[in-house]
Amino acid sequence: MSFFRAATVLLFLFGYSLGAPGSFSVDYKNDCFRKDGEAFRYISGSIHYSRIPRVYWKDRLLKMYMAGLNAIQTYIPWNYHEPSPDQYNFSGDRDVKHFLQLAQDIGLLVILRPGPYICAEWDMGGLPAWLLSKKDIVLRSSDPDYIAAVDKWMGKILPMIKPFLYQNGGPIITVQVENEYGSYFACDYNYMRHLTKLFQSHLGNDVVLFTTDGAGLNYLKCGSIQGLYATVDFGPGANVTAAFAAQRHAEPHGPLVNSEFYAGWLDNWGRAHTTVPSAIVTKALNEILSLGANVNLYMFIGGTNFEYWNGANSPYAPQPTSYDYDAPLTEAGDLTEKYFAIKEVIKMHRKIPEGPVPPTTPKYAYGAVKMKKLQTVSDAIDKLSFSGPVKSMYPLTFIELNQAFGFVLYRTKLPVNCSTPTPLSSPLNGVHDRAYVSVDGVAVGILERNKVLTVNVTGKAGNLVDILVENMGRINYGGGINDFKGLVSNLTLGSDLLKDWAVYSLSIDDAVSQGLLGEIESTATDSPQNHTLSLPAFYSGSFIIPDGIPDLPQDTYIKLPDWRKGQVWINGFNMGRYWPSRGPQVTLFVPSSILSTAAPNNVTVLELEAAPCTSGPCTVEFTDTPILNAPVQYADRQQRLFTRDDFL
């Protein structure tokens, strides 16, 4: 009998009956939840479907079920489903209804967090960037423009999830309204009242609606509101008794709930990879469960920030492509020592399913792939910018170009001769977030938000100045989530204001997936004048996976030895950002679902700083081992674990 057939039999034996309407409520008298009239306590784990390929949803959910969890918690990222106004996507990896049905089929209840704001270390906390087309919009408030967009989105998503409520025969037992609102400056009670009525109007009055905030009275003051059950979040370093005492201040009676118990913690580029020892996690988890409290482990599996979906903290510190989170299941869904340690703790508090745990998926090292240099971004501009240049006296932001992610090229001319090095500056720190500067086809430097505001240039009046600006991910937490991208303020050359720009919105993902870059060598002569920096350029290669070997393709990891920073696509799929020169992440997870045995697998790299191709092997490497904890270039400052206070 195959593993999955055996697992299906186990689920039939140990799962609950599906499809029958039930009841789920808060019992204030007995300080517990009631499920179908019986006292109930959930032990849940966070999983974000948006960070895991659809083909692996079942595998990850089964592993969570077999660990002893009886529920999962997931976010719905608004921007993932409505990339532009009225353009919705719920297919493929975005098929949230399929995800909810899978959870139910496996026997897991669902704690749903549909936002509208989710944080989640996700770009702009899940809010769509197009909201910023009104420049002075006050997000997460009663601002009429924001409310109108929220009402429309919730009018789309909430009716979709209503059939999945437990009362309607589905798996969803509770629904969160907003997220950690007590940590936001607005403290707009009318906004929270509006959301409460909005959710009730779409979902009915029987659903348990809740809030989540830090375990402190200062958070609960603005985060909790009548009509929504207040829960708290805290990590294994907290005083459990004191944390739940804070919840009791907002909710004198009802179940104790930790909605985010941190099994790991987030990473940022340039900061050491975070690990949290299993012994610390399990000790605190056992203490929480011994109190009879409900708990959700955040994250139980982190997954991957594919494409451009990572968020950023403030002061500006973007998160890497991996969202491994040192979770019980790795980014690739692998079983860890922490997984089994947590399972043992859960076993002390509830009966857990018997039978085999789905095994770690095998990984394959496909080896080195030779890469060939194609065009520079500047050379390929006509293929990358479908709409052509927009002429403007002053720089335009991404949003003014109706572009949310990726890269924009800004082009102007030197207004004066610069025979000696002259400072090209962003005096108002207006490079959001990283700019690659060249003059007359020669790379001259990099401007970086908060870090490098000036580079020196030389050249003659009339020389072309190209500035390729990268959006590194929008701030996802705190007061800076209205995070505009591009050149958001003017640049100066010496004492002169740079004007008369040609601004190119770049559709790099489309150009790569459509194969528009071709096998054309660059005509640019990347001058040896700057040995440490090259013009941003594309590279391509391919490799074949034999179709005669059983069980291929398998998952793998791509490593770029001696490459500096950029973006990788495989078979047109955007794998995410690489930045081994800053660390700590070195390898990028490559799920087998994007690989092929029927045709060559195409690898495209956009290297932004300097490829190794002039001085060494021009190769990328596929390995079976992840590297997420390499030394970092520098650390801005040591962050505290289990608290986002540093990011307010």
N, C-alpha and C positions, 0 to 999 in steps of 0.2 A: 504494500500500500504506500503510495507517495506521501511525502510529508504533508502537503496541503490537503489531501483527502483525509489523512488522519486528523489534521487540525480541524477540518470541517466536522468530523464526527465528535471531536472533543467539544466544539462549540455547541453542537446540538445537545450534548449531555449537560454542559455546564452553563450555557447561555440562558438568557431569559426569553420568555415568549415574546415574539415581536408583533407589532402592529396593533395590539389591543390598547384602546385608550386607557390611561391611568391618571393618577392624581399625584401631584408633587407640591408640597407647601412647607412653610416655616411654622414650626410648633413653638410658639413663644412660651407656653406654659412649661414645657419639658425641655427647653433649650436644645432642640434638635430639628432636623428636617424630617418630614413625613413623606414616604413614598408608598402609595397604595395603602395608606393607613398605618404602615409600620414605621417605627423609628429607623432612620437611615443616616449613614455617614459615608461620604465619598472620599476615596483616595485616588487622586487624579494626577495626570501628567500633561504638560503642555507639548503640543506638536503643531507646527504651522504648515498646513498643506501647501502654502505658497513657496515654501523653501525645500520641498521634496517632490521629485518627479512623480507623476500620477502612478506610474507602473510600480512604485515602491510604497504607495500608501498602505496597501494590505499587509505587506511584510512588517512595516514599522508598527502598525496598529496591533497586529498579532503579538509582536514582542512586548508591547505595552500591556496587553491583556494577560499574557503569560507571566508577567512580573507581579501580577496580583492587583493591578489597577482595576477599578470598576468604572472609571470615567476618564475622559480626556478633556482638555481645554484647548480651544483654538480661536484665533483672531480671524476676522474678515477684513483684509486691507482694501479700503475703498478705491485707492488709486490703482490697484491691481486689476480691478474689474471695470472701472470707468476711466480709461486713460485720457479721454477727451469728453467734453460734455455730451451726454446722450448717446455715447458710443460704448456699449456694454459688451463684456466678454466673460462668458461662463463656460467656455469649452476647454477640453484638454486638461492641462494642469490647473486650470481655473474653475473646474467643475465642482463647486463646493457642495452641490446637492449629492453628487456621487460620493464625495468624501464622507458626508454625514450618513449616507446609507451604508457605506462600508463599515463605519464605526458601529452602527446599529446591528448589522449582520454579524459582526464579530462578538457583540455582547457588551459593548462599551456605551455608557451614557456620555452625554456631551454637555460641557459648560461652554456656552458660546459668547464670544466677545466681539460684537459687530461694530464697535466704535460709536460714533464716526471716527474718533481719534483712537489709535491703539498703541502708540509708542513703538514697542517691539523691536527697537533698533532697526526699524524699517524706514525707508525714505520718507521724510516729512511726517513720520508717525502715522502713515497710512492715508493722510489727507492728499487729495490730488493737487498737483502743482498748478493746474489751471485756475484754482481758486485765487491765485495771486495776480490774475489779470486785473483785479481791482487792487491797486497798489496799497491802499490804506485799509484793507480789510482786517478786521480783528477776528482772528480765528478762534474757535472754541468759545464763542460768546453769542450774545443776542444780536450781533450785527445782522441787519436784514438780509444782506447779500449772502452771508454765510448760512443763515437759517434757511433761506430759500433753497440753496444747494443741498443742505442736509435733508430737508423735508423731501426733496425729489429723490435723493439717493435712498433714503430709508423707505420711501414709498415703493421703491423697486426691490430692495433686498429683504425687508421684513416679511412681505407677503410670500416670498420664495421660501423662507425658513419656517413659516407658520405651520405647515403640515408636518414638520419634523419636531414640533414641541411634544413633550412627553404626554401631555393631555390629549394630543391628537394621534397618539400611537407611535410617535417618533422617539428619538434618543435624547432630545435637548431638555434638561431639567431646570437650568437657570440661564438667564441672559444678562450680561453686563451692559450697563448704560454708561457711555463715555469710558474714561480710563484714567485713574490717578489724577482726578481733576483738582484735588486739594494741593497738588504740587504746581499748579498753573497760576499765573499772576492774576487772571481775570476775576476769579471768585464770583462768577455771575450766577446767582441762584435762579434768576428768571430763565437763563439758558438751561439749567438742569431741570427745572420744572417743565419747560417746553419739551425737552427730550423724554421725560417721564410720560407725559401725556401722549406724545408721538408714538412711543413704543407700545403703550397700552392700547392706543387706537388701532394699531396694526396687529398686535399679538393677543389682545384680550386682557381681561383683568385677572385671570387665573395663573398666569405665568409669574414665576419668581424673578423679579428684576433686582439686580444688586449693583453696588459700587465697590471699587477696590482703591485703597489708599495706603500710604505708608503708615506704620504702626505708631503714630504719634498724634497728639491732640491738634497740633498745628496743621497736620494734613487733613484730618477728619473734619476740621472746622469748615472748610470750603468744599470738601469732597463728598460729604454725606448730606442727604436730604430726605425729608419725609416721603414715604412711598417706595424708596429703594433700600434694600437690605444692605447695611454697611459691612464690608469685610476689610481685612487688612492684608498687607504683605510684608514679609521679613525673612531674612536669611538665617543660616545656622549660627551666625555669630551673635544673634539677638538674645535678649532675656525673654524667654517664651512667656513667662507669667506676666511680665510687664507689657509685652506686645499685645496679648489678649486682653489685658486690663484696659488698654487704649480702645480696643474694639467695644468692650463692655461700656465704655463711656458713651459711645454712639448708639449701641444696641444693648441695653441692660439685660435683655432676655433674647433667646434664640440660639442657634448653633454657633459655636466658635468656628471661624473660617480663616485660614491663611490661603489667600488666592494665588500668591506667588511665593513659594518656598524655594529659595535659590539653590539648586543642585550644583551650579557652577556660576560662571560670570562671563560678561562680555569682554571682547578684545577690541583694541584700537591699533591702527597702523602706528608703529614707532614705540609701542609699549609692550612689555614682556607678556607672553601668553599666560593667561590666568588658569590656574588649576586649584581645585578645592578638594582636599583629601576626603575619601569616602568615610573615614571614621568620624569626621566632624559632621558630615551630612547625616549619617545614620543615627548618631547620638541625638541630634536635635529632632530628627524625624520621629524617633521613638518617643521622645518627650512630648511632642505635639500629639501623637496618636494615643499616648497614654492618658491624655486629658479628654479623650473622646472627640477631639476636634476634627474638622474636615480640612483636608490639605490638598493643594495642587503643587506638584513639583515643576518648577520652571527653571530650565527646560528639561523635559525627559528625553527629547531629541531635538537638537537645534536645526540641523540642515545647512543649507547653502544660500547665500545671497547671489544668485545667478544674475546675469545681465548687469543692471545698475541699481539694484534694489536696496543696497546697504544704506543705513542711516549714518548719522554723525552726532557726536556729543559736542557740548559747548563748554569752554572755549573750543573752537573748531577742531575736532578730532574724529575723522571718519573711521567707520568700522570696516574690517577686511571682508573679503568674499566669503570666507568660512564663518559660519555661525555655529561652530561645534559646541561652544559653551561649556566644555568639559562635562557634558551631560552623560547620563547613564548609557544612552546609545550615542555613538559617535556621529559625526556629520554624515558618514556613509552608512549609518544604521548598524554598526558593529557592536556586538556585546562587549561590555567592559566589566572589570572587577567591581566598579561602582554599581552597575546594574544588578549583579548577583547579591551584593551587600544590601542594597535597598530591598530586593525581593525577600531576603531573610527577615528584615525588620517588618515588612508588611505581613509576612506569614505569621508573625507573633500576634497580629491584631485581627486578621480575618482569614477565612478559608480561601485559598487561591487555587486556580485550575491545576490539575495534574496533567502530565504529559510533556512531550518535547517542546523546547523553545526553538523557534525558527533559527537556523544557524546564521552566523555571520556570512555575508555574501563573499564569494571568492574575489580576489583582485588579481589582475594580470599586468605584468611589466612588458609592454609592447616594445620597449627599447627606444633608441634614438631615431629621430626623424630629421632628415636634412632639410633646411629651410633655404629659400631663395628670395633675395630682395626684390620687391616690386617697386611701386612708385612711392614717393613721399606724399604726405597729405597735400602739400601745396601743388605738386605736379598733378595729382588726381582730383583736383578741386571740382572740375566739371562733371566728374562721375559721382562725386560724393555729395554735391549740393544740387539736388534736383530742381530747386526753385531759382538757383542763381543768386547773385549778390543783391543785398538790400543796401542802398546808399543812404547814409545818415551822417549828419554833422557830428553827432556824438555817438558813443557806443550804445548798442541796444542789448537788453538782457535776453536770456533764453525765452522768457515768457513773452516778451514783445515780439519774438520770432515764432511764437506758437510751438516752441520746442521744449520738451520736459527734461530729457536726459542726454548724456553723451558729450559731444564736442561741438563748439562753434569756432569758426576761423574769422578773426578780425584783421582786416588789411588796410593799411594806410601808407603814406610816404613820409620819409624824413623831411621836415619843413626847412631844415638848415643843414649846412655842412657840420659834421661832427668829426673833425680831424683828430681830436683827442677824445678819450673815453668820456662820454656824457651820460649822466644818470637818466635812465628811463624808469619812471616811478609811478606807483599807485599811492599817492599821498593819503588818500582816504581809505586805504586797505580795501580797495574795490575789486580785487581779483578773487572771484568765487568760482573755482577754488585753487586752480593751478594753471599757470600760463606758460607755454613754451614759445620763446621769443626768437625770431630770426630776422636778420637784416640782409637783404640782397642775396638770399639763399644760403646764408651761413647762420648756424645755430649760435646764439650768443648768451643765453641764460634762461633761467626759470624764475618766475614770480610765484610766490605761494602765500595764500591767505594766512595772515597773522605771523608769518615767519620771514618771508623775503619780499620786501616791498620795492626794491630797487635793483636793476641790473645796469651795467655800463655798456654803452653801444658806441660804435664808430661807423662812419659811412658818409656818403655824399648826399646833398639835398636831392630829393627825388627817388632815392633808393626805396624799394619796397620793404615795408615792415609787416611781417606776418606774426600774429599772436594767436596760437591755438589754445583755447581755454577749455579745460576739462571740468565738468561737474562731477565732484567726487562723492556726492551723496548729500542730501539735505538733512539739516538738524532735525532730530526726531523727538527731542525732549526739552522742556523748559520754554522760556519766553522767546527763543530765537527760531521757532519753527517756520516763521514766514521768511524762508531762506531763499532769496533771489540768487540766480546763477548767471555767470558770464562776467563781463566787465560792468559792474554795477555802479561805478563812478568813473570819472575821467582819468586818463593817464597824462603825465607830463613828460616832456623831453627837456631837461634842464629847467628853464623857467617858462618854456612854451607849452601851451595846452595842445595836445594832439587832436586834430579834427579831421573831417572828411573821410569817413570810414566806409569801406565796403565790407558788409557783414554777411558771412556765408553760414546758413543753417546746414549742418551736415547730417546726412542720412546714412551713416556708416554701416549700421546693421543691415539695412536693405541692400546696400552696395555689395557687402560681403556675401549675403545669402543669395543674391542674384548673380554672383560671379562676375561683377562688372570690372574688377580690378585687373583681371587677366594676367598674362605672363609678360608684362611690359617692363623692361628695366627703367629705372629712374634716369632722367636726363640731368638731374641736379648733380653738381659737383660739390659734395659735402666737404667743405674746406677743412684741411687739417689744422686750421688756425685754432680750433678749440678741440683738444684731444679728448676731453671728458664728455662732450655733448655732440649729438648728431641731430639732424632734422627728424621729426616724427615721420616714420615710414612703415609701410606694410611689408610683411614677409609671408611666404606661403610654402607649404610642403604637404606631403600625403604619405599615408602608410596603408598597407593591406593587411587585413586580419584573415587568416586562412579559414575557409568555410568547411574544411574537412576535419577540423579538430572539435571534439564535442564540447559543449557548454561555452563556446565563444559566440559573441563577445562577452567579456566580463568587465566589471567596473575597473577603473584605473585612476591614476593621478598624473597630471602633467606638471613637469618641473622645467624651469627655464634657466639652465645654468649660465651664469654671467650676463643674463639679460637684466635690465634695470627696472623698468616700470611700463605697464601697458595693459592691453585688453587682448583676450584670446577667444577665438571662435573655432568650433569644431563642427564640420558639416553645416555651417551656417548658424549654429546655436551659440549664443553668447555665454561663455563659461564664467565671465566675470573679470575682475581686475587682478593683476599680479603686481607685486611690489617687493620682491625679495631683497632689494637693496635697503629697504627700510625695516622689513620684518614686522611681526614674527612669522607670518604665513609665507611658506615657500611653494608648496604644492597646491594645485587646484583639483578638487574632486571632479571626476569625469564619470557620470553614470553610464552604464552599458547601453541604456535606452537610446542614446544619441549616436552610438557607433553602429557600423555596418560590416557584415561579412560579404555582402553582395557586390560592393563597389569600394573603390579606394576612399579612405577617410581623409577629408581635406582639413588642414590646420591653417588658420590665418592668424597672424600676430600683428598687432599695431604696437610697435615699440616707440615710446615717446621720448626716451632720453639717449640711449646708446645700446645698440645690439653688439654682440661679441663677434660679428661676422667679418670684420676687417682684420682682426688680430687672432682669432681662434676658431674653433668649430662652430659653424652656423647651424646649431641643432637645438631642438627641444627634446625632452626625454619623458617617456611614459614609464612610471614606476608603480610598484604595488604597495608602497609605503608612504603614508602622509607625513609631511613635516609642517607642523603648525607652531613650533616653539623655538624657532631659530633666534639667534641673538638679534637685538634690535639696534638700529642706527643710533637712536637716542631716545630718551624718555622725557616727555615734557615735565611730568611730575608723577609721583606715586599716587594712584587712585585708591580710594577705600573700597573694599568689597562690600557687596550687598546693600549699598546705598547709592542713590542717584543725587545726593545732595551736592556733589561736586559739579553736577551738570545743570544746575538750576540757572 
